[in-house]
Amino acid sequence: MQRTRSTRSDGAARRELLLEAAIRVIAEHGAAALTHRSAAAAAGVPVASASYHFPSIDEFRLECYQRSGERLELALAEVVEYTEQNPEEIPERFGEFVDSLVGEHRVDMVTVVEMYAAAIHDVRLRPVIESFAALTAELLGRYLGSAEQGRAIGEAAGGMALTRLAIGGNPDELAATVADMVRRARG
């Protein structure tokens, strides 16, 4: 009995290791670079392990997208929760969050960018994107007075983060620029 539990936990740990390695592969080389072989190499495990835990490369990619999307959503949810008690801080906290997308959360952000592109053709990915957009609309909508305006400003800030990912730039400027954009949108 003890051996079975250990084997299950080892299997779960290996699966988790592969998933995190696959996210790094996507972030470093693009979604098309994710193969069982590339994930196994990044995780330092046999290829058979990747094929066993993730038989379908499409489902493997989908799980990577979902995991990265969930982590970004959790980070944004922390901002939403904090600003419920401090709504005047929404511009600065949201600016810092957008800044974190090109810094602390860069790997997940790049993976999510790959997911956005894939969602054009794969409707299974759209709920993850919609959930994130709804959370942004909730946060900024409280400050701006309109969920639609909050969503639009959130999308604009996402585009700014994407540009910074692609061409670089001073992340401190990004946080300040986003905060200023949110304040100006309030009028």
Secondary structure, 3 states (H helix, E strand, C coil): CHHHHHHHHHHHHHHHHHHHHHHHHHHHHCHHHCCHHHHHHHHCCCHHHHHHHCCCHHHHHHHHHHHHHHHHHHHHHHHHHHHHHCHHHHHHHHHHHHHHHHCCCHHHHHHHHHHHHHHCCCHHHHHHHHHHHHHHHHHHHHHHCCHHHHHHHHHHHHHHHHHHHHHCCCHHHHHHHHHHHHHHHHC
